[in-house]
Amino acid sequence: MTKKVLVLPGDGIGPEIVAEAIKVLDVLKAKHGLDIELTHGLVGGAAYDAAGHPLPDETMRLAKEADAILLGAVGGYKWESLDISVRPEKGLLGLRSGLKLFANLRPAFLYPQLADASTLKPEIVSGLDILIVRELTGGIYFGQPRGIRTLENGERQGYNTYVYSESEIKRIGHVAFQAAMKRNKKVCSVDKANVLEVTELWREVMTDLAKQYPEVELSHMYVDNAAMQLVRNPKQFDVIVTGNMFGDILSDEASMLTGSIGMLPSASLDANNKGMYEPSHGSAPDIAGKNLANPLATILSAAMMLRYSLGREDLAIKIEQAVSDVLDQGLRTGDIYAQGMQRVTTSEMGEAVMRALK
């Protein structure tokens, strides 16, 4: 049965890196029996320019009809002066909430060929394989009330609400524990329970939920210590589960352990494994249109799409092996370049992965 994939290139380097991922998918269609139908839509700044809103109704309709979504990146300097209600990032948040994509999976896996590209010593990061499970549709990014108000004394005050319900915590906890069962059976729940009541509840719920997974070792860690431990001894972690804001920060920190955020894919899933797949990095407007960006995170996001939403684990493995083969050949975009390697462009890296697949 043909699966529908919505392609949202977005802004900045998004169109360039998504183009390379589509080339890889085309090879799988031609050579390996991948049965998908691609449609294209607008989101973010590109959507605002064309339709006056970062998430047009047509895009949301296509997203709801699709089996999976492949996204590039949103945002850029061009739209920073817009009212916050119509900035490009609102399109991304709207997709997450509208599609109920509550579970964000961000693997931080170090390809052995890139051990020297990390800013940490190779012996600290070699063999690194962490999965960060981030709650994506709750917490302080979505909590109400929020806004900017003027106090009686005339001073302006910004405010946001950090809130999680027990059901939201249980839902993301199950995802983390089930993932750990397929890995090394360790979950570290990250919170700030010593000062935030919402994460005190988070810790209580995670502790109770762990009783349903007796084979999994659960630990707890304050977020400030977790940030330090990711740099000090990252290989102590297997699965990290945390809330929206903490997960946003820690996953970007973890990305640099692997040499470059340009290597890290991500998946945002609903309860039925329908998902949106995107690189962990941003739109990088400073290099947009220059054929310099690393497309591997987007290509690996396509592999995650095959694994989680399209039921083609076999093809996901083929993409991941092709990326490894290309790195073995010494090909590097600027973000992972080292002396003695061959520096390549965005399109050259994509073509190399295509050749490896063929």
C-alpha positions as CSV (number, residue, x, y, z in Angstrom):
1,M,0.0,0.0,0.0
2,T,1.4,3.4,-1.0
3,K,2.3,5.6,1.9
4,K,1.8,9.4,1.7
5,V,4.8,11.6,2.7
6,L,4.4,15.4,3.1
7,V,7.6,17.3,2.3
8,L,8.0,20.7,4.0
9,P,11.4,22.2,3.0
10,G,10.8,25.3,5.1
11,D,13.4,28.1,5.3
12,G,17.1,28.8,5.1
13,I,19.1,25.7,4.3
14,G,15.9,23.6,4.5
15,P,15.2,23.3,0.8
16,E,18.9,22.3,0.1
17,I,19.1,19.5,2.7
18,V,15.6,18.2,2.0
19,A,16.4,18.0,-1.7
20,E,19.3,15.6,-0.9
21,A,17.1,13.4,1.3
22,I,14.5,13.2,-1.5
23,K,17.2,12.0,-3.9
24,V,18.0,9.2,-1.4
25,L,14.3,8.3,-1.2
26,D,14.1,8.2,-5.0
27,V,16.9,5.7,-5.1
28,L,15.0,3.5,-2.6
29,K,11.9,3.8,-4.7
30,A,13.7,2.8,-7.9
31,K,16.0,0.2,-6.5
32,H,14.5,-1.2,-3.3
33,G,10.8,-1.2,-3.7
34,L,9.9,1.7,-1.5
35,D,6.2,2.6,-2.2
36,I,5.7,6.2,-1.3
37,E,4.0,9.2,-2.8
38,L,5.5,12.7,-2.1
39,T,3.5,15.9,-1.8
40,H,4.9,19.3,-1.0
41,G,3.8,22.1,1.2
42,L,4.8,25.4,2.8
43,V,5.6,26.1,6.5
44,G,7.5,28.7,8.4
45,G,8.8,31.9,6.9
46,A,8.2,30.6,3.3
47,A,4.5,30.0,4.2
48,Y,4.2,33.5,5.8
49,D,5.6,35.1,2.6
50,A,3.2,33.2,0.4
51,A,0.1,33.0,2.5
52,G,0.5,35.4,5.4
53,H,0.7,32.7,8.0
54,P,3.5,30.2,9.1
55,L,1.1,27.3,9.0
56,P,-1.6,27.7,6.3
57,D,-4.7,25.6,6.5
58,E,-3.7,23.7,3.3
59,T,-0.5,22.6,4.9
60,M,-2.3,21.3,8.0
61,R,-4.8,19.5,5.8
62,L,-2.0,17.8,3.9
63,A,-0.2,17.0,7.2
64,K,-3.2,15.3,8.6
65,E,-3.7,13.2,5.5
66,A,0.0,12.1,5.3
67,D,1.4,9.0,6.9
68,A,4.6,10.9,7.7
69,I,6.2,14.4,7.3
70,L,9.7,15.2,6.3
71,L,10.7,18.7,7.4
72,G,13.7,20.9,6.7
73,A,14.0,23.8,9.0
74,V,12.1,27.0,9.8
75,G,13.0,30.6,10.7
76,G,15.6,33.2,9.9
77,Y,16.7,36.8,10.3
78,K,14.2,37.9,7.7
79,W,11.2,37.2,9.9
80,E,12.5,38.1,13.4
81,S,10.7,41.5,13.4
82,L,7.3,39.9,12.9
83,D,4.8,39.6,15.7
84,I,5.5,36.5,17.7
85,S,2.1,35.0,16.7
86,V,3.1,34.7,13.1
87,R,6.8,34.0,13.3
88,P,8.0,30.9,11.5
89,E,8.5,28.9,14.6
90,K,4.8,29.1,15.3
91,G,4.3,26.9,12.2
92,L,6.5,24.2,13.7
93,L,4.7,24.4,17.1
94,G,1.4,24.3,15.4
95,L,2.2,21.1,13.6
96,R,3.4,19.5,16.8
97,S,0.3,20.4,18.7
98,G,-2.2,20.0,15.9
99,L,-0.9,16.5,15.0
100,K,-0.4,15.5,18.7
101,L,3.2,14.8,18.2
102,F,4.1,14.4,21.9
103,A,7.2,12.3,21.7
104,N,10.4,13.7,20.4
105,L,13.2,11.1,19.8
106,R,16.7,12.6,19.4
107,P,19.5,10.0,19.1
108,A,23.0,11.2,19.8
109,F,25.1,8.5,18.1
110,L,28.7,9.0,17.3
111,Y,29.9,7.5,14.1
112,P,33.4,6.1,14.9
113,Q,34.8,7.9,11.8
114,L,33.9,11.3,13.5
115,A,35.4,10.7,17.0
116,D,38.1,13.3,16.3
117,A,35.4,15.9,15.2
118,S,33.9,16.1,18.7
119,T,35.2,18.9,20.9
120,L,35.7,16.3,23.6
121,K,38.5,13.8,23.8
122,P,37.9,10.7,21.7
123,E,38.1,8.4,24.7
124,I,35.2,10.3,26.3
125,V,32.9,10.1,23.3
126,S,33.9,6.9,21.4
127,G,31.0,4.5,21.4
128,L,28.5,7.1,22.4
129,D,24.9,6.1,21.8
130,I,22.2,8.1,23.7
131,L,18.5,8.5,23.0
132,I,16.9,11.6,24.4
133,V,13.1,11.3,24.7
134,R,11.7,14.8,25.0
135,E,8.1,15.6,25.8
136,L,7.0,17.9,22.9
137,T,3.5,19.3,23.3
138,G,3.4,20.4,26.9
139,G,5.5,22.2,29.5
140,I,6.4,25.9,29.4
141,Y,6.3,26.2,25.6
142,F,2.6,25.6,25.5
143,G,1.4,26.4,29.1
144,Q,-1.2,29.1,29.7
145,P,-1.5,31.8,30.7
146,R,1.4,33.5,29.0
147,G,2.3,36.9,27.6
148,I,3.7,40.3,28.3
149,R,1.7,42.6,30.6
150,T,2.1,46.1,32.1
151,L,2.1,46.3,35.9
152,E,0.4,49.0,38.0
153,N,3.8,50.8,38.3
154,G,4.1,50.9,34.5
155,E,6.8,48.2,34.3
156,R,6.4,45.5,31.7
157,Q,6.5,41.9,32.8
158,G,6.8,38.7,30.7
159,Y,5.3,35.5,32.1
160,N,5.0,31.9,31.1
161,T,3.4,28.9,32.8
162,Y,5.2,25.6,33.3
163,V,2.6,22.9,33.6
164,Y,2.4,19.1,33.1
165,S,-0.5,16.8,33.9
166,E,0.0,13.3,35.2
167,S,-1.3,11.7,32.0
168,E,1.2,13.7,29.9
169,I,4.1,12.5,32.1
170,K,2.9,8.9,32.0
171,R,2.6,9.0,28.2
172,I,6.1,10.2,27.5
173,G,7.4,7.9,30.3
174,H,6.0,4.8,28.5
175,V,7.8,5.9,25.3
176,A,11.1,6.1,27.2
177,F,10.8,2.8,29.1
178,Q,9.7,1.0,26.0
179,A,12.7,2.4,24.1
180,A,15.0,1.4,26.9
181,M,13.7,-2.2,26.7
182,K,15.1,-2.4,23.2
183,R,18.4,-0.8,24.2
184,N,20.5,-1.1,27.4
185,K,17.5,-1.0,29.8
186,K,18.5,2.2,31.6
187,V,16.4,5.4,31.9
188,C,17.5,8.6,33.4
189,S,14.7,11.0,34.1
190,V,15.8,14.6,34.2
191,D,13.9,17.2,36.3
192,K,14.4,20.1,38.7
193,A,12.3,18.6,41.5
194,N,14.3,20.5,44.2
195,V,12.7,23.8,43.1
196,L,9.9,23.2,40.7
197,E,6.7,21.6,41.9
198,V,5.8,20.5,38.3
199,T,8.9,18.4,38.1
200,E,8.4,17.1,41.6
201,L,5.2,15.6,40.2
202,W,7.2,14.5,37.1
203,R,9.6,12.5,39.4
204,E,6.8,10.9,41.4
205,V,5.0,9.7,38.3
206,M,8.2,8.4,36.7
207,T,9.1,6.5,39.9
208,D,5.6,4.9,40.0
209,L,5.7,4.1,36.2
210,A,9.0,2.3,36.6
211,K,7.2,-0.5,38.5
212,Q,5.7,-1.6,35.2
213,Y,9.2,-2.1,33.8
214,P,11.1,-4.1,36.4
215,E,13.9,-4.9,33.9
216,V,14.7,-1.2,33.4
217,E,17.0,0.7,35.8
218,L,15.5,4.1,36.5
219,S,17.6,7.0,37.8
220,H,16.8,10.7,38.4
221,M,19.0,13.7,37.8
222,Y,18.6,17.4,38.2
223,V,18.9,19.2,34.9
224,D,21.9,21.3,35.8
225,N,23.8,18.1,36.8
226,A,22.6,16.3,33.7
227,A,24.1,19.1,31.6
228,M,27.4,18.7,33.3
229,Q,27.4,14.9,33.2
230,L,26.7,15.0,29.4
231,V,30.1,16.7,29.0
232,R,31.9,14.9,31.9
233,N,30.8,11.3,31.3
234,P,28.2,11.0,28.5
235,K,28.5,7.3,28.1
236,Q,26.8,6.7,31.4
237,F,23.5,7.5,29.7
238,D,21.3,5.2,27.7
239,V,17.8,6.8,27.5
240,I,17.2,10.3,28.9
241,V,13.6,11.3,29.4
242,T,12.7,14.9,30.2
243,G,10.2,17.8,29.6
244,N,10.0,20.1,26.7
245,M,12.3,22.9,27.6
246,F,15.0,20.8,29.3
247,G,14.9,18.4,26.4
248,D,15.4,21.2,23.9
249,I,18.5,22.3,25.7
250,L,20.1,19.0,26.5
251,S,19.5,17.5,23.1
252,D,21.4,20.4,21.5
253,E,24.2,19.9,24.0
254,A,24.3,16.2,23.3
255,S,24.6,16.9,19.5
256,M,28.0,18.5,19.9
257,L,29.3,15.3,21.5
258,T,28.9,13.7,18.1
259,G,31.0,16.2,16.3
260,S,28.3,18.3,14.7
261,I,24.6,19.0,15.1
262,G,24.6,18.5,11.3
263,M,24.7,14.8,12.0
264,L,21.7,14.4,14.2
265,P,18.2,13.4,13.1
266,S,15.0,13.5,15.1
267,A,11.5,12.1,15.1
268,S,8.3,13.6,16.6
269,L,5.7,10.9,17.0
270,D,2.0,10.6,18.0
271,A,0.5,7.7,19.8
272,N,0.3,5.7,16.6
273,N,3.8,6.3,15.4
274,K,2.7,8.8,12.7
275,G,5.6,11.3,12.8
276,M,7.3,14.4,11.6
277,Y,11.0,13.9,10.9
278,E,13.6,16.7,10.8
279,P,17.2,17.4,11.5
280,S,18.0,18.7,15.0
281,H,19.7,21.8,13.7
282,G,18.1,25.1,12.6
283,S,17.8,26.9,9.3
284,A,21.3,28.4,9.3
285,P,20.4,31.5,7.2
286,D,24.0,32.6,7.1
287,I,24.9,29.7,4.8
288,A,21.6,29.3,3.0
289,G,21.9,28.9,-0.8
290,K,25.6,28.4,-0.6
291,N,25.6,24.5,-1.0
292,L,27.6,24.3,2.3
293,A,25.2,22.6,4.7
294,N,25.5,19.1,5.9
295,P,22.5,17.0,4.6
296,L,23.3,13.9,6.6
297,A,21.0,14.8,9.6
298,T,18.1,15.1,7.2
299,I,19.0,12.0,5.3
300,L,19.2,10.1,8.6
301,S,15.8,11.7,9.6
302,A,14.4,10.0,6.5
303,A,15.9,6.8,7.8
304,M,14.0,7.3,11.1
305,M,10.8,8.0,9.0
306,L,11.2,4.6,7.3
307,R,11.8,2.9,10.7
308,Y,9.0,4.4,12.8
309,S,6.2,5.5,10.4
310,L,6.6,3.6,7.2
311,G,7.5,0.1,8.5
312,R,10.7,-0.3,6.5
313,E,13.4,-1.0,9.0
314,D,15.3,-2.8,6.3
315,L,15.6,0.4,4.2
316,A,16.4,2.5,7.3
317,I,19.4,0.3,7.9
318,K,20.5,0.7,4.3
319,I,20.5,4.5,4.6
320,E,22.5,4.4,7.9
321,Q,25.0,2.0,6.4
322,A,25.3,4.2,3.3
323,V,26.1,7.2,5.5
324,S,28.7,5.2,7.3
325,D,30.2,4.1,4.0
326,V,30.5,7.7,2.8
327,L,32.2,8.7,6.0
328,D,34.6,5.8,5.5
329,Q,35.5,7.3,2.2
330,G,36.7,10.5,4.0
331,L,34.0,12.8,2.6
332,R,33.2,15.7,4.9
333,T,31.1,18.8,4.8
334,G,32.6,21.9,6.5
335,D,31.0,21.2,9.9
336,I,32.8,17.9,10.3
337,Y,35.9,18.5,8.1
338,A,39.3,17.6,9.4
339,Q,42.7,17.8,7.8
340,G,43.3,14.9,5.5
341,M,39.7,14.5,4.6
342,Q,37.9,15.4,1.4
343,R,35.7,18.5,1.7
344,V,32.4,18.3,-0.2
345,T,29.3,20.4,-0.8
346,T,25.8,19.6,0.3
347,S,24.9,18.1,-3.1
348,E,28.1,16.2,-3.4
349,M,27.5,14.6,0.0
350,G,23.9,13.6,-1.0
351,E,25.1,12.2,-4.3
352,A,27.7,10.1,-2.4
353,V,25.0,8.6,-0.2
354,M,23.0,7.8,-3.4
355,R,26.0,6.0,-4.9
356,A,26.5,4.0,-1.7
357,L,22.9,2.9,-1.8
358,K,23.1,1.9,-5.4
